[in-house]
Amino acid sequence: MTQVTESIKRAPLRLLATTLIAIPLAAPIWSYTDGSTIINLTDTSFANKVPALMSKIAEKYQLSALSDITRGNATSQSLATMGAGTAYASGNYTFIVGGGGGVAVNAVNQTLGDVFTKLGDLSGDGLPRFGIGGQLSAMVGMNLSNLRTPRYLGPLELSRMTVLVNVMSASSNNLTSGLNLSATVAGLHVQYQLTRARGSALQYGEILLTTGFDYSRLAASYDSTSGKGLTPVVVGSGTSGDQLLVWNPTGTMAITSGSGTIPVEFSTSTRLLYFLSLYAGGGADFNVGKATTDINLSGTVKGNNGSGENIVGNGTLAVSNSATPQFASARGFVGLQFNLIPGRTGAVVGFFAQASITTLNGLGSQFGVRGAW
């Protein structure tokens, strides 16, 4: 009984001795932190290269501009939706149906010229320095002239008024390896003819007032563990005079943009020889909503000082950012519609393309088809 008691008494001392012996055998870890990036090294001979590696990571994932990019995503999602639920050049009709899509970019704290010089960022697996948005939508509309209602609603003549609805919801997992997308669009618009079109072969003079509400949400995420791996972040060359550090990240990146917009627009159109319609307009957009950007990556860090590449540590990047869209902006747009099957009073079937620009350094493009009768 005494021997058992002595063994129990001595057990903590044995455990402590084992622990003390084990500590020198484990490689020490030195941690270097720069905001949301952490590099852990087991070989401090590469410590002088860590700042360069962190700088390269920050550049690739736009960490210093992440708030601007997130806000730009929210604002560009709103701009991508403008024009999805309206018709600017279909002429006089009772019913209209159609579909189309749009893309937009928005530059926050930079110019649109900067965006054009950085379009190449879209081909990599980092983040572009600008916000981007997109949508697809189906629409249907009806002129109120045939409703059994009073001819006038206050000062408004109902035969000049058209109500349009657009909607779409879709999602796709593993659209390409590791990429998941989901999108929702919904809108309600009212168009009112302030002046009617004149002419036939050459039709002109129509002025439309358009307003309503647009809701748009786009969620995109990428998981490199189930898709194509991310490009390593590399600094140095691996010679004895220029050490090499390579971070091999894996993980997820996700962007979610949601916006609600009230547009107020004035537009006019001209139709040439039935087959071609040109239109232009301008107005203001009032935006609410929210966008988020989440990046969670980790991976080994390999080093080479001229004697071969070895694992010398690991690195992580964990960052989350949210922002609201820019509230109000003026917007101008121009477009053309090719009337594949023209009618005397308007397009029966027409294909359109439209470009939009805003005072908030936003640029958008919309396209689609409209059928009216």
RODOZA-616416 format. One record per residue (C-alpha): y, x, z; residue number from 1; residue in three letters. Coordinates in steps of 0.001 Angstrom, whole numbers. Example, Ala and Ser with C-alpha at 12.3 -4.5 7.8 and 13.67 -1.06 7.14 Angstrom:
2
{Y = -4500; X = 12300; Z = 7800; n = 1; res = ALA}
{Y = -1060; X = 13670; Z = 7140; n = 2; res = SER}
This chain:
373
{Y = 0; X = 0; Z = 0; n = 1; res = MET}
{Y = 2361; X = 2888; Z = 826; n = 2; res = THR}
{Y = 1640; X = 4599; Z = -2498; n = 3; res = GLN}
{Y = 2462; X = 1425; Z = -4424; n = 4; res = VAL}
{Y = 5706; X = 1040; Z = -2474; n = 5; res = THR}
{Y = 6655; X = 4657; Z = -3171; n = 6; res = GLU}
{Y = 5979; X = 4149; Z = -6889; n = 7; res = SER}
{Y = 8239; X = 1111; Z = -6961; n = 8; res = ILE}
{Y = 10962; X = 3028; Z = -5125; n = 9; res = LYS}
{Y = 10737; X = 5910; Z = -7576; n = 10; res = ARG}
{Y = 10724; X = 3735; Z = -10739; n = 11; res = ALA}
{Y = 14537; X = 3454; Z = -11049; n = 12; res = PRO}
{Y = 14817; X = 7217; Z = -10714; n = 13; res = LEU}
{Y = 12291; X = 7721; Z = -13511; n = 14; res = ARG}
{Y = 14141; X = 5216; Z = -15715; n = 15; res = LEU}
{Y = 17443; X = 7002; Z = -15067; n = 16; res = LEU}
{Y = 15883; X = 10374; Z = -15890; n = 17; res = ALA}
{Y = 14460; X = 8975; Z = -19133; n = 18; res = THR}
{Y = 17852; X = 7534; Z = -20076; n = 19; res = THR}
{Y = 19657; X = 10794; Z = -19336; n = 20; res = LEU}
{Y = 17208; X = 12698; Z = -21457; n = 21; res = ILE}
{Y = 17473; X = 10182; Z = -24353; n = 22; res = ALA}
{Y = 21257; X = 10188; Z = -24623; n = 23; res = ILE}
{Y = 21673; X = 13648; Z = -26162; n = 24; res = PRO}
{Y = 18956; X = 12838; Z = -28703; n = 25; res = LEU}
{Y = 20888; X = 9851; Z = -30182; n = 26; res = ALA}
{Y = 23523; X = 10662; Z = -32781; n = 27; res = ALA}
{Y = 27009; X = 9866; Z = -31457; n = 28; res = PRO}
{Y = 29110; X = 7364; Z = -33440; n = 29; res = ILE}
{Y = 32816; X = 7785; Z = -34065; n = 30; res = TRP}
{Y = 34635; X = 4577; Z = -35063; n = 31; res = SER}
{Y = 37747; X = 4437; Z = -37216; n = 32; res = TYR}
{Y = 39610; X = 1115; Z = -37415; n = 33; res = THR}
{Y = 42367; X = 13; Z = -39755; n = 34; res = ASP}
{Y = 43099; X = -3677; Z = -39258; n = 35; res = GLY}
{Y = 40062; X = -5588; Z = -40506; n = 36; res = SER}
{Y = 38171; X = -2487; Z = -41723; n = 37; res = THR}
{Y = 35878; X = -461; Z = -39454; n = 38; res = ILE}
{Y = 34155; X = 2786; Z = -40492; n = 39; res = ILE}
{Y = 31521; X = 4222; Z = -38147; n = 40; res = ASN}
{Y = 30525; X = 7845; Z = -38743; n = 41; res = LEU}
{Y = 27648; X = 9841; Z = -37328; n = 42; res = THR}
{Y = 28945; X = 13016; Z = -39004; n = 43; res = ASP}
{Y = 32548; X = 13857; Z = -38122; n = 44; res = THR}
{Y = 32758; X = 16535; Z = -40802; n = 45; res = SER}
{Y = 33697; X = 13646; Z = -43137; n = 46; res = PHE}
{Y = 36428; X = 12295; Z = -40843; n = 47; res = ALA}
{Y = 39260; X = 13632; Z = -43019; n = 48; res = ASN}
{Y = 38056; X = 11437; Z = -45905; n = 49; res = LYS}
{Y = 38002; X = 8204; Z = -43886; n = 50; res = VAL}
{Y = 41734; X = 7354; Z = -44404; n = 51; res = PRO}
{Y = 41305; X = 7675; Z = -48177; n = 52; res = ALA}
{Y = 38223; X = 5443; Z = -48094; n = 53; res = LEU}
{Y = 40017; X = 2807; Z = -46033; n = 54; res = MET}
{Y = 42976; X = 2923; Z = -48402; n = 55; res = SER}
{Y = 40661; X = 2395; Z = -51390; n = 56; res = LYS}
{Y = 38990; X = -576; Z = -49661; n = 57; res = ILE}
{Y = 42391; X = -2107; Z = -48884; n = 58; res = ALA}
{Y = 43473; X = -1664; Z = -52504; n = 59; res = GLU}
{Y = 40327; X = -3225; Z = -53983; n = 60; res = LYS}
{Y = 40413; X = -6291; Z = -51725; n = 61; res = TYR}
{Y = 44245; X = -6600; Z = -51685; n = 62; res = GLN}
{Y = 44416; X = -6594; Z = -47890; n = 63; res = LEU}
{Y = 48174; X = -5962; Z = -47698; n = 64; res = SER}
{Y = 48882; X = -8895; Z = -50040; n = 65; res = ALA}
{Y = 46170; X = -11301; Z = -48903; n = 66; res = LEU}
{Y = 48651; X = -13849; Z = -47501; n = 67; res = SER}
{Y = 50556; X = -13910; Z = -50809; n = 68; res = ASP}
{Y = 47335; X = -14282; Z = -52806; n = 69; res = ILE}
{Y = 46069; X = -17111; Z = -50612; n = 70; res = THR}
{Y = 49368; X = -18979; Z = -50936; n = 71; res = ARG}
{Y = 49308; X = -18338; Z = -54685; n = 72; res = GLY}
{Y = 45810; X = -19860; Z = -54883; n = 73; res = ASN}
{Y = 47034; X = -23081; Z = -53263; n = 74; res = ALA}
{Y = 50110; X = -23310; Z = -55511; n = 75; res = THR}
{Y = 48240; X = -22491; Z = -58728; n = 76; res = SER}
{Y = 45583; X = -25101; Z = -57945; n = 77; res = GLN}
{Y = 48340; X = -27704; Z = -57955; n = 78; res = SER}
{Y = 49759; X = -26411; Z = -61255; n = 79; res = LEU}
{Y = 46338; X = -26389; Z = -62933; n = 80; res = ALA}
{Y = 46085; X = -30142; Z = -62301; n = 81; res = THR}
{Y = 49429; X = -31096; Z = -63869; n = 82; res = MET}
{Y = 48789; X = -32976; Z = -67122; n = 83; res = GLY}
{Y = 45163; X = -33815; Z = -66295; n = 84; res = ALA}
{Y = 45846; X = -37485; Z = -65652; n = 85; res = GLY}
{Y = 48651; X = -38221; Z = -68108; n = 86; res = THR}
{Y = 49245; X = -38647; Z = -71850; n = 87; res = ALA}
{Y = 52486; X = -37446; Z = -73415; n = 88; res = TYR}
{Y = 51883; X = -37938; Z = -77157; n = 89; res = ALA}
{Y = 49431; X = -40763; Z = -77763; n = 90; res = SER}
{Y = 52029; X = -43329; Z = -78894; n = 91; res = GLY}
{Y = 51836; X = -47059; Z = -78182; n = 92; res = ASN}
{Y = 48438; X = -48242; Z = -76959; n = 93; res = TYR}
{Y = 46725; X = -50732; Z = -74670; n = 94; res = THR}
{Y = 43904; X = -48531; Z = -73399; n = 95; res = PHE}
{Y = 43414; X = -44769; Z = -73238; n = 96; res = ILE}
{Y = 40511; X = -42560; Z = -72139; n = 97; res = VAL}
{Y = 40083; X = -38804; Z = -72169; n = 98; res = GLY}
{Y = 39098; X = -35624; Z = -70445; n = 99; res = GLY}
{Y = 40124; X = -32011; Z = -70201; n = 100; res = GLY}
{Y = 40803; X = -29083; Z = -67978; n = 101; res = GLY}
{Y = 43410; X = -26619; Z = -66853; n = 102; res = GLY}
{Y = 43886; X = -23133; Z = -65449; n = 103; res = VAL}
{Y = 46915; X = -21611; Z = -63751; n = 104; res = ALA}
{Y = 48135; X = -18435; Z = -62087; n = 105; res = VAL}
{Y = 50866; X = -18036; Z = -59504; n = 106; res = ASN}
{Y = 52658; X = -14859; Z = -58460; n = 107; res = ALA}
{Y = 54018; X = -14718; Z = -54904; n = 108; res = VAL}
{Y = 56510; X = -11914; Z = -54157; n = 109; res = ASN}
{Y = 56097; X = -10523; Z = -57666; n = 110; res = GLN}
{Y = 56914; X = -11548; Z = -61223; n = 111; res = THR}
{Y = 54855; X = -13128; Z = -63976; n = 112; res = LEU}
{Y = 55192; X = -9815; Z = -65789; n = 113; res = GLY}
{Y = 53284; X = -8210; Z = -62919; n = 114; res = ASP}
{Y = 50535; X = -10806; Z = -63373; n = 115; res = VAL}
{Y = 50094; X = -9928; Z = -67063; n = 116; res = PHE}
{Y = 49768; X = -6228; Z = -66240; n = 117; res = THR}
{Y = 47062; X = -7017; Z = -63657; n = 118; res = LYS}
{Y = 44924; X = -9479; Z = -65614; n = 119; res = LEU}
{Y = 42309; X = -6737; Z = -65799; n = 120; res = GLY}
{Y = 41664; X = -7315; Z = -62078; n = 121; res = ASP}
{Y = 39709; X = -10434; Z = -63061; n = 122; res = LEU}
{Y = 36996; X = -8291; Z = -64669; n = 123; res = SER}
{Y = 36143; X = -6509; Z = -61401; n = 124; res = GLY}
{Y = 34513; X = -7720; Z = -58188; n = 125; res = ASP}
{Y = 37579; X = -7232; Z = -56009; n = 126; res = GLY}
{Y = 40471; X = -9666; Z = -55640; n = 127; res = LEU}
{Y = 43260; X = -10085; Z = -58233; n = 128; res = PRO}
{Y = 46836; X = -9576; Z = -56983; n = 129; res = ARG}
{Y = 47806; X = -13139; Z = -57938; n = 130; res = PHE}
{Y = 46726; X = -16690; Z = -57143; n = 131; res = GLY}
{Y = 44493; X = -18542; Z = -59577; n = 132; res = ILE}
{Y = 43392; X = -22182; Z = -59893; n = 133; res = GLY}
{Y = 41378; X = -24396; Z = -62214; n = 134; res = GLY}
{Y = 40204; X = -27974; Z = -62744; n = 135; res = GLN}
{Y = 38318; X = -30378; Z = -65005; n = 136; res = LEU}
{Y = 38956; X = -34100; Z = -65064; n = 137; res = SER}
{Y = 38255; X = -37420; Z = -66818; n = 138; res = ALA}
{Y = 40977; X = -40044; Z = -67139; n = 139; res = MET}
{Y = 41471; X = -43689; Z = -68074; n = 140; res = VAL}
{Y = 44666; X = -45693; Z = -68462; n = 141; res = GLY}
{Y = 45973; X = -49112; Z = -69379; n = 142; res = MET}
{Y = 49322; X = -50446; Z = -70515; n = 143; res = ASN}
{Y = 50384; X = -53502; Z = -68498; n = 144; res = LEU}
{Y = 51702; X = -55520; Z = -71450; n = 145; res = SER}
{Y = 48524; X = -57632; Z = -71705; n = 146; res = ASN}
{Y = 48285; X = -58573; Z = -68043; n = 147; res = LEU}
{Y = 48932; X = -62204; Z = -67186; n = 148; res = ARG}
{Y = 51851; X = -61348; Z = -64969; n = 149; res = THR}
{Y = 55587; X = -61842; Z = -65193; n = 150; res = PRO}
{Y = 57135; X = -59883; Z = -68015; n = 151; res = ARG}
{Y = 59384; X = -58040; Z = -65597; n = 152; res = TYR}
{Y = 58796; X = -56477; Z = -62213; n = 153; res = LEU}
{Y = 62297; X = -56325; Z = -60858; n = 154; res = GLY}
{Y = 64288; X = -54266; Z = -63383; n = 155; res = PRO}
{Y = 61093; X = -52844; Z = -64944; n = 156; res = LEU}
{Y = 59624; X = -54258; Z = -68147; n = 157; res = GLU}
{Y = 55833; X = -54220; Z = -67712; n = 158; res = LEU}
{Y = 55143; X = -53689; Z = -71420; n = 159; res = SER}
{Y = 56763; X = -50269; Z = -71026; n = 160; res = ARG}
{Y = 54555; X = -49311; Z = -68066; n = 161; res = MET}
{Y = 51143; X = -47609; Z = -68121; n = 162; res = THR}
{Y = 48902; X = -46893; Z = -65126; n = 163; res = VAL}
{Y = 46495; X = -43941; Z = -65393; n = 164; res = LEU}
{Y = 43684; X = -42748; Z = -63129; n = 165; res = VAL}
{Y = 41858; X = -39417; Z = -63300; n = 166; res = ASN}
{Y = 38883; X = -38224; Z = -61252; n = 167; res = VAL}
{Y = 36124; X = -35611; Z = -61196; n = 168; res = MET}
{Y = 33747; X = -34144; Z = -58635; n = 169; res = SER}
{Y = 31140; X = -31484; Z = -59380; n = 170; res = ALA}
{Y = 29352; X = -28590; Z = -57733; n = 171; res = SER}
{Y = 26971; X = -25877; Z = -58819; n = 172; res = SER}
{Y = 25020; X = -23405; Z = -56722; n = 173; res = ASN}
{Y = 24152; X = -20096; Z = -58365; n = 174; res = ASN}
{Y = 26261; X = -20914; Z = -61421; n = 175; res = LEU}
{Y = 25670; X = -17262; Z = -62130; n = 176; res = THR}
{Y = 23764; X = -15008; Z = -59756; n = 177; res = SER}
{Y = 25309; X = -15460; Z = -56325; n = 178; res = GLY}
{Y = 28307; X = -17545; Z = -57477; n = 179; res = LEU}
{Y = 28772; X = -21060; Z = -56062; n = 180; res = ASN}
{Y = 31475; X = -23484; Z = -57214; n = 181; res = LEU}
{Y = 32561; X = -26968; Z = -56202; n = 182; res = SER}
{Y = 35553; X = -28936; Z = -57429; n = 183; res = ALA}
{Y = 37155; X = -32315; Z = -56791; n = 184; res = THR}
{Y = 40093; X = -33868; Z = -58648; n = 185; res = VAL}
{Y = 41680; X = -37297; Z = -58187; n = 186; res = ALA}
{Y = 44987; X = -38680; Z = -59378; n = 187; res = GLY}
{Y = 46994; X = -41852; Z = -59897; n = 188; res = LEU}
{Y = 50004; X = -41897; Z = -62224; n = 189; res = HIS}
{Y = 52515; X = -44334; Z = -63615; n = 190; res = VAL}
{Y = 54336; X = -43708; Z = -66889; n = 191; res = GLN}
{Y = 57376; X = -45736; Z = -67929; n = 192; res = TYR}
{Y = 58976; X = -45762; Z = -71387; n = 193; res = GLN}
{Y = 62680; X = -45311; Z = -70785; n = 194; res = LEU}
{Y = 63170; X = -45483; Z = -74566; n = 195; res = THR}
{Y = 60662; X = -46500; Z = -77231; n = 196; res = ARG}
{Y = 59617; X = -44382; Z = -80201; n = 197; res = ALA}
{Y = 61186; X = -45018; Z = -83590; n = 198; res = ARG}
{Y = 59870; X = -44351; Z = -87077; n = 199; res = GLY}
{Y = 56397; X = -44243; Z = -88573; n = 200; res = SER}
{Y = 55438; X = -41140; Z = -90582; n = 201; res = ALA}
{Y = 58091; X = -39329; Z = -88555; n = 202; res = LEU}
{Y = 58058; X = -40821; Z = -85091; n = 203; res = GLN}
{Y = 60556; X = -39727; Z = -82453; n = 204; res = TYR}
{Y = 62846; X = -40875; Z = -79679; n = 205; res = GLY}
{Y = 60368; X = -41873; Z = -76947; n = 206; res = GLU}
{Y = 61352; X = -40740; Z = -73433; n = 207; res = ILE}
{Y = 58770; X = -41091; Z = -70651; n = 208; res = LEU}
{Y = 59243; X = -41027; Z = -66885; n = 209; res = LEU}
{Y = 56018; X = -40011; Z = -65123; n = 210; res = THR}
{Y = 55229; X = -39865; Z = -61415; n = 211; res = THR}
{Y = 52223; X = -40324; Z = -59139; n = 212; res = GLY}
{Y = 49952; X = -38276; Z = -56890; n = 213; res = PHE}
{Y = 47408; X = -35539; Z = -57662; n = 214; res = ASP}
{Y = 44733; X = -34197; Z = -55329; n = 215; res = TYR}
{Y = 42763; X = -31119; Z = -56300; n = 216; res = SER}
{Y = 40274; X = -28915; Z = -54452; n = 217; res = ARG}
{Y = 38384; X = -25860; Z = -55678; n = 218; res = LEU}
{Y = 35891; X = -23834; Z = -53610; n = 219; res = ALA}
{Y = 34340; X = -20627; Z = -54920; n = 220; res = ALA}
{Y = 32052; X = -18261; Z = -53042; n = 221; res = SER}
{Y = 30044; X = -15199; Z = -53966; n = 222; res = TYR}
{Y = 27013; X = -13842; Z = -52072; n = 223; res = ASP}
{Y = 26077; X = -10374; Z = -53256; n = 224; res = SER}
{Y = 22719; X = -10515; Z = -51449; n = 225; res = THR}
{Y = 21490; X = -13160; Z = -53916; n = 226; res = SER}
{Y = 23356; X = -11943; Z = -56971; n = 227; res = GLY}
{Y = 24630; X = -8851; Z = -58657; n = 228; res = LYS}
{Y = 25560; X = -6155; Z = -56134; n = 229; res = GLY}
{Y = 29179; X = -5272; Z = -55487; n = 230; res = LEU}
{Y = 30614; X = -2088; Z = -56939; n = 231; res = THR}
{Y = 30633; X = 784; Z = -54403; n = 232; res = PRO}
{Y = 33967; X = 2056; Z = -53138; n = 233; res = VAL}
{Y = 34163; X = 5798; Z = -53841; n = 234; res = VAL}
{Y = 36558; X = 8580; Z = -52826; n = 235; res = VAL}
{Y = 36163; X = 12273; Z = -53597; n = 236; res = GLY}
{Y = 33873; X = 14101; Z = -56005; n = 237; res = SER}
{Y = 31109; X = 15587; Z = -53818; n = 238; res = GLY}
{Y = 31960; X = 19257; Z = -54302; n = 239; res = THR}
{Y = 32349; X = 21640; Z = -51380; n = 240; res = SER}
{Y = 36112; X = 21502; Z = -51791; n = 241; res = GLY}
{Y = 36305; X = 17719; Z = -52219; n = 242; res = ASP}
{Y = 33934; X = 15721; Z = -50054; n = 243; res = GLN}
{Y = 32491; X = 12450; Z = -51355; n = 244; res = LEU}
{Y = 32372; X = 9206; Z = -49341; n = 245; res = LEU}
{Y = 30766; X = 6080; Z = -50783; n = 246; res = VAL}
{Y = 30773; X = 2647; Z = -49148; n = 247; res = TRP}
{Y = 28105; X = 282; Z = -50504; n = 248; res = ASN}
{Y = 29227; X = -3228; Z = -49471; n = 249; res = PRO}
{Y = 27109; X = -6374; Z = -49422; n = 250; res = THR}
{Y = 28026; X = -9800; Z = -48099; n = 251; res = GLY}
{Y = 30124; X = -12838; Z = -48998; n = 252; res = THR}
{Y = 33587; X = -13633; Z = -50330; n = 253; res = MET}
{Y = 34919; X = -17192; Z = -50377; n = 254; res = ALA}
{Y = 38120; X = -18838; Z = -51606; n = 255; res = ILE}
{Y = 38971; X = -22498; Z = -50995; n = 256; res = THR}
{Y = 42140; X = -24119; Z = -52374; n = 257; res = SER}
{Y = 43256; X = -27687; Z = -51769; n = 258; res = GLY}
{Y = 46518; X = -29280; Z = -52850; n = 259; res = SER}
{Y = 48248; X = -32637; Z = -52979; n = 260; res = GLY}
{Y = 51171; X = -32952; Z = -55406; n = 261; res = THR}
{Y = 53786; X = -35566; Z = -56249; n = 262; res = ILE}
{Y = 55204; X = -34821; Z = -59721; n = 263; res = PRO}
{Y = 58376; X = -36356; Z = -61158; n = 264; res = VAL}
{Y = 58672; X = -35695; Z = -64909; n = 265; res = GLU}
{Y = 60714; X = -36621; Z = -67968; n = 266; res = PHE}
{Y = 59212; X = -35951; Z = -71395; n = 267; res = SER}
{Y = 59723; X = -36722; Z = -75085; n = 268; res = THR}
{Y = 57528; X = -36365; Z = -78163; n = 269; res = SER}
{Y = 57752; X = -36223; Z = -81966; n = 270; res = THR}
{Y = 54958; X = -37057; Z = -84393; n = 271; res = ARG}
{Y = 54910; X = -35472; Z = -87859; n = 272; res = LEU}
{Y = 53033; X = -37184; Z = -90708; n = 273; res = LEU}
{Y = 50721; X = -38936; Z = -88248; n = 274; res = TYR}
{Y = 48495; X = -35874; Z = -87722; n = 275; res = PHE}
{Y = 50582; X = -33593; Z = -85494; n = 276; res = LEU}
{Y = 52483; X = -34492; Z = -82328; n = 277; res = SER}
{Y = 54780; X = -32137; Z = -80417; n = 278; res = LEU}
{Y = 56043; X = -32837; Z = -76927; n = 279; res = TYR}
{Y = 58108; X = -31211; Z = -74189; n = 280; res = ALA}
{Y = 59320; X = -32116; Z = -70749; n = 281; res = GLY}
{Y = 60385; X = -31011; Z = -67320; n = 282; res = GLY}
{Y = 60616; X = -32141; Z = -63734; n = 283; res = GLY}
{Y = 59792; X = -31221; Z = -60170; n = 284; res = ALA}
{Y = 56576; X = -30883; Z = -58145; n = 285; res = ASP}
{Y = 56298; X = -31420; Z = -54384; n = 286; res = PHE}
{Y = 53200; X = -29761; Z = -52923; n = 287; res = ASN}
{Y = 51207; X = -29948; Z = -49699; n = 288; res = VAL}
{Y = 47773; X = -28539; Z = -48897; n = 289; res = GLY}
{Y = 45991; X = -25422; Z = -47685; n = 290; res = LYS}
{Y = 44047; X = -22459; Z = -49039; n = 291; res = ALA}
{Y = 41762; X = -20002; Z = -47256; n = 292; res = THR}
{Y = 40325; X = -16613; Z = -48145; n = 293; res = THR}
{Y = 37334; X = -15196; Z = -46234; n = 294; res = ASP}
{Y = 35729; X = -11810; Z = -46815; n = 295; res = ILE}
{Y = 32720; X = -10588; Z = -44806; n = 296; res = ASN}
{Y = 31177; X = -7365; Z = -46094; n = 297; res = LEU}
{Y = 29151; X = -4555; Z = -44572; n = 298; res = SER}
{Y = 27122; X = -1615; Z = -45807; n = 299; res = GLY}
{Y = 26147; X = 2006; Z = -45459; n = 300; res = THR}
{Y = 28523; X = 4915; Z = -45938; n = 301; res = VAL}
{Y = 27075; X = 7893; Z = -47776; n = 302; res = LYS}
{Y = 28600; X = 11370; Z = -47809; n = 303; res = GLY}
{Y = 28225; X = 14488; Z = -49902; n = 304; res = ASN}
{Y = 29946; X = 17781; Z = -49150; n = 305; res = ASN}
{Y = 28230; X = 19669; Z = -51937; n = 306; res = GLY}
{Y = 24775; X = 19887; Z = -50436; n = 307; res = SER}
{Y = 23439; X = 16444; Z = -51367; n = 308; res = GLY}
{Y = 24174; X = 12796; Z = -50582; n = 309; res = GLU}
{Y = 23138; X = 11419; Z = -47178; n = 310; res = ASN}
{Y = 23882; X = 8378; Z = -45061; n = 311; res = ILE}
{Y = 26638; X = 9390; Z = -42660; n = 312; res = VAL}
{Y = 27600; X = 6000; Z = -41214; n = 313; res = GLY}
{Y = 28394; X = 2389; Z = -42013; n = 314; res = ASN}
{Y = 31414; X = 207; Z = -42693; n = 315; res = GLY}
{Y = 32455; X = -3417; Z = -42275; n = 316; res = THR}
{Y = 35266; X = -5570; Z = -43643; n = 317; res = LEU}
{Y = 35875; X = -8922; Z = -41971; n = 318; res = ALA}
{Y = 39066; X = -10801; Z = -42793; n = 319; res = VAL}
{Y = 40158; X = -14438; Z = -42916; n = 320; res = SER}
{Y = 43494; X = -15764; Z = -44122; n = 321; res = ASN}
{Y = 44984; X = -19226; Z = -44651; n = 322; res = SER}
{Y = 48232; X = -20407; Z = -46244; n = 323; res = ALA}
{Y = 49969; X = -23517; Z = -47522; n = 324; res = THR}
{Y = 51279; X = -23913; Z = -51086; n = 325; res = PRO}
{Y = 54939; X = -23373; Z = -51869; n = 326; res = GLN}
{Y = 56501; X = -26777; Z = -51273; n = 327; res = PHE}
{Y = 58781; X = -27558; Z = -54196; n = 328; res = ALA}
{Y = 59377; X = -26161; Z = -57665; n = 329; res = SER}
{Y = 60892; X = -27102; Z = -61003; n = 330; res = ALA}
{Y = 58458; X = -27136; Z = -63921; n = 331; res = ARG}
{Y = 58824; X = -27194; Z = -67685; n = 332; res = GLY}
{Y = 56076; X = -27808; Z = -70233; n = 333; res = PHE}
{Y = 55496; X = -27918; Z = -73977; n = 334; res = VAL}
{Y = 52457; X = -29063; Z = -75887; n = 335; res = GLY}
{Y = 50985; X = -30107; Z = -79187; n = 336; res = LEU}
{Y = 48385; X = -32697; Z = -80081; n = 337; res = GLN}
{Y = 46344; X = -32707; Z = -83270; n = 338; res = PHE}
{Y = 45590; X = -36306; Z = -84127; n = 339; res = ASN}
{Y = 42142; X = -36106; Z = -85672; n = 340; res = LEU}
{Y = 42025; X = -39868; Z = -86298; n = 341; res = ILE}
{Y = 45639; X = -41036; Z = -86431; n = 342; res = PRO}
{Y = 46849; X = -44626; Z = -86228; n = 343; res = GLY}
{Y = 50150; X = -46135; Z = -87356; n = 344; res = ARG}
{Y = 51378; X = -46681; Z = -83788; n = 345; res = THR}
{Y = 49742; X = -43653; Z = -82157; n = 346; res = GLY}
{Y = 46744; X = -41352; Z = -81987; n = 347; res = ALA}
{Y = 43309; X = -42955; Z = -82003; n = 348; res = VAL}
{Y = 41659; X = -39600; Z = -81220; n = 349; res = VAL}
{Y = 43705; X = -36502; Z = -80460; n = 350; res = GLY}
{Y = 43125; X = -32993; Z = -79129; n = 351; res = PHE}
{Y = 45944; X = -31458; Z = -77088; n = 352; res = PHE}
{Y = 46955; X = -28107; Z = -75632; n = 353; res = ALA}
{Y = 49815; X = -27628; Z = -73194; n = 354; res = GLN}
{Y = 51586; X = -24742; Z = -71455; n = 355; res = ALA}
{Y = 53558; X = -25052; Z = -68209; n = 356; res = SER}
{Y = 55866; X = -22690; Z = -66341; n = 357; res = ILE}
{Y = 57490; X = -23091; Z = -62908; n = 358; res = THR}
{Y = 60381; X = -21588; Z = -61004; n = 359; res = THR}
{Y = 57822; X = -20294; Z = -58459; n = 360; res = LEU}
{Y = 56423; X = -17774; Z = -60959; n = 361; res = ASN}
{Y = 53601; X = -20071; Z = -61978; n = 362; res = GLY}
{Y = 52044; X = -20286; Z = -65428; n = 363; res = LEU}
{Y = 49510; X = -22919; Z = -66454; n = 364; res = GLY}
{Y = 47590; X = -24132; Z = -69460; n = 365; res = SER}
{Y = 45986; X = -27539; Z = -69980; n = 366; res = GLN}
{Y = 43722; X = -28774; Z = -72792; n = 367; res = PHE}
{Y = 41604; X = -31788; Z = -73631; n = 368; res = GLY}
{Y = 41017; X = -34888; Z = -75731; n = 369; res = VAL}
{Y = 42545; X = -38371; Z = -75671; n = 370; res = ARG}
{Y = 41335; X = -41577; Z = -77313; n = 371; res = GLY}
{Y = 43712; X = -44557; Z = -77479; n = 372; res = ALA}
{Y = 43610; X = -48013; Z = -79005; n = 373; res = TRP}
